[in-house]
Amino acid sequence: MHMHIPKINCLRTIFSLLTLTLIWVAISTPLSTAKASDAFVFTAIPDEDESRLRQRFNKVASYLEKKLGVAVKYIPVKSYAAAVAAFRNDQVQLAWFGGLSGVRARILVSGSEAIAQGFEDQAFFNYFIAHSSTGLKRSDEFPNDIAGKIFTFGSKGSTSGRLIPEFHIRKNLKKSPNDVFQKVGFSGNHTRTIQLVQSGAYQVGAVNSKVWENEMKAGKIDLSKVSIIWKTPPYPNYQWSIRGDVDERWGAGFKTRVKEVLLGIKDPDLLASFPRTSFVPASNSDYQPILDVAKAIKLID
């Protein structure tokens, strides 16, 4: 019998240690279902040159990672539609969308929310621009003389590159763009729109005001070749949208923390890269005007 007592005591000790370990693991396991390897991933619509976007959003990823205490990763996409698809498929949980792409994405993902927008996005505007050879000059009135010209939009899914300019073309000229212009193109992004009009490949185009300002600062615009001919009335545009299921994965209150962190961006260099003076709260209802226009011109059913 004496030979077996140490073995029994040893087994009891091992069992006790195993029980304590399991209790410790249960206590120390976070309530969220995110694994340590799970990164919080975000993307952005490709409205500018890709290298500039990477530079901007890699800085944002570092900022979010530091403030949120979780791994954060930025992934670029090739098109506006790809940004919406990545959000729908949960490849990304957060996205910097334009007005139209944000509306489209949130329709597809139940519970998703617009949580922050640039201060300037509350009353965003577009420029219609023209090559100097057209003789078109800046006016406060819609430039009816663009009819019959060669015109380029930006991306087909862009608010400022497609939705808003098409709305104003239809409103003022009472026809679809294909019936108004000699030729209609889609450049893909605002930087490219400026380049195409400046080169004379297209006579007129519509461009996001913020990208125009960025290109001006970068010395990329030759005002002897291309100039602004009209400024649109204001409309709500860019915003950060987040999926509704993030709290289930990263813990209760995570969505609120992301919103607070985005609203808390104060770094002048980071803000200037957007360019925005600050970020302010946003909600889905802010973008009802965009949804209404998209339905009116049949971009959304």
N, C-alpha and C positions, 0 to 999 in steps of 0.2 A: 504493500500500500504506500509505504514511504517513498517509493520510487516515482509514484504518479502525482503526488501533491505539487511539486515544483511545476510540472507541466500544466496542471489545472490552473495554478496561480498565474502562470505565464499567459495562458489563453485568456484568462479574465482581464489581465492587464492590457493585452492587445485589443480585446473587445471594447474595453473602456476607452482606450485611446482612439479607436476607430469611431466610436459613438460621438466622442467630443469633437473629432475632426468634422464629422458630418454636420453636427450642430453648428460649428463655426462657419462652415461653408454656407449653410442655409441662412445664417444671420448676415454674413458678409456679402451675399449675392445681391446685386442691385435689383430693384423692382422692374427696370426696363429689360427688354428682351434683346437689346443690341449686344453683340459679342464685342470683345476688345478689338477684334480685327475690322469691325464694321465702321466704315467711314461715312460721315454725313456728306453727301455729294450734291453739288449744285452746278448749274450751267447758266448760259446767257445767250440771248439771240445774237446771231453773228451780223450785227449792224455796221461793223467797221472791219478794217484790216485785222486779220487773225493774230498777227504778232502783237499788235497793240492790245487786243482783247486778252491775250495770255498774260501780258505784263500787268494789266489792271487786275484781273481776277485771281491771279496767283497771290497778289498782295492781299486781296479780300479773303482768300482761303487762309492765309497765315493769321490774319486778324481774327477771323471767326474761330479758328482752332485755339488760339490763345485765350479768347474770351469765354468760349463755351466749354473748354476742357475735354473735347472729343476730337478725334481725327476728322479733318475736313479736307475735301478734295474738289478741285474745279476740273470739269471735263468740257472741252470745246465741242461744238456741233457744227455741221456744215450748212444747215439751213434753219429757217424759222420753224418749218414743219418738224424737223428733227428735234428741236428744242421741246416742242409740244409733245412729241412722241416719247421722248426720254422721261418727261414728267409723268405722262400717263402710265408708262411701263414701270415706274418706280426705279429707273436707272439713276434718276436724280430726285431729291426730295425738296429742293429749293431752286428757284430760277428767277433770273432777272429778265422779265418779259417786257415787250411793248404792250400797248393797250389791247390790241386785237389778239396777239398770241396768248396773252394772259387770260382773256375771256375764253378763248378756245380751250385752253388747258384746264381751266377750272370747271368748265362744263363737263369735261371728260373724267375728272377726278372728284368724286363726291367728298364733300367736307373740306376741300382745299380753300385757301384764303389768300387774298391780297393783304399783306401785313405792313408794307412800307413803300413809299414812293419818294422820288426826289422832290425837294421843295418846288423846283421848276416844273415838275410833272403835273402839278395841280392845274396849271394853265400853260400847256405846251403849245408850240406852234411850228409850222412848216414854212419853208421858202419854196417858191417856184423860181427856178433859175433859167437863164437863157444865154446862149452864145452871142457874142457881140455882133456877129454877122446878121442876126435877125433884126437888129435895130430896135428891139423891144426895150423899153425903159421902165424903171420902177414906178408903180402907181398904187394908190390905196384901193383902187377898184380892181375886180378880177380881170386878168388880162385876156379878154375875148380874142385878141389877135393871135393867140397861140393855136387857134384852129387851123388845120391844114399843115401844121409843122410836124417834124419828126420828134417824138416825145418818149422819154424813158421814165418809168417808175423805178423803185428800188426792188425789194423782194416782193414776191406775190403775196406773202403772208404778213407784210409789214403794215403797221398802223400809219406811220408817217410816210412810208415809202409807197403805199398803195391805197389803203382805206380812205384816209382823209383827202388826198388829192383827187381820187376818183369821185368821191362824194361832191366836191366842189366843182369838178368838171361837169358832172351830170346836172347839178343844180343850176349852174350858170349857162351852160351851152345846150342843155336839154337833150343831150345825146350820150351814148356810151363812148368811151375813149376810142374804141375801134372805128366808130363812125365820125369822130371829131378829127382825128389825126391822120396824116399821110402814112405814118408807121408808128407802132407802139412797141417799146422794148421793156425788159425787166433786167436791170443791171445786177441785182443780187444783193447789193448793200449801198449805203449812202456815200461812202468814200468813192466807190466805183461810179456812181451817178455823177458826182462832181467831175471826175476824170473824163467821163464820156462827153459831157456837155462842154467842158473846157477845151477838149480836143476838137470839137466840132462834129464828132461822130453822131451826136444827137443835138438838135437845136434847142430843145427845152427839156427840163426835168423837174422833179419834185424831190426835195431833200429835207431831212431832219435838221432843224435849226442848230442843235447842239453839235452835230457832226460838222456842219459848216463852220461853226465857231472854232472847233478843234483844228480843222484843216487850215483855217486862217492863221491861227496861232503857230501852227507848224510850218507856215510859209509855203503851203502846197497850192494856194489859190492865186491865179493871175487875174486880177480884176479888169485887165485890159481885154481878156478873152471871155470871161464868164462873170455874170452879175445877178443879183437878186432883182426880180421884177414884181414879186407879190408876196405878202406875208398873210398866212391864213388866220382866221379867228382862233382863239384858244380852245384846247380840248384836253382831257385827262390822258396821260400816256404811261410811260414806263413805271413798273412796280416790281417789288419782290413778292413772289407767290410761293406758298409752302403747302405741302401735302397735309391732309388732315390726320394722318396716322402716325405722325412723328413722335407723339407722346407715348404711344404704345411701344415704340422701339428704343427711345432714349430717356424715357422716364417722364412722369407727370410734370407739366409746366415747361417742357422743353420748347414748345412752340412760342410761348410767351418770352422765354429767354432769348430765342433767336431774334424775335421782334425787337426786344430791348437793346440787344447788341447792335443790330442794324441801325436803329434810331440813334445809338450812341456813337456812331462814327464821327469823329471830330478831326482826324488827321487831314490837314489841308491838302497834302499830296494825294492822298487816296480820294478825297472828294473831287479834287481838280481833274482826276483821270476820268471821271464819269461824263462830263463835268457837272457837278451839282454843288450847291452851297451847303446843303444839309439833307437829311432824310426825315420825313414826317410820316405819321400814321396813315394807313390806307385801309380801305375795306372794299369788298366786292361791289357794293352799291355805288361806289365812286365811278365804276366803269360801265354803268348802265347806258350812258350816252354812246359809248363805243359799240355795245351790243345792238342798240337801236339802229345805228348807222349801218353796221355790218348786215343786219337783216334787211334794211331798206334797199341796199344795193346787191343783195343776194350773195354775200360772202359767207353768211351763216344762215342756215334754214330756219 
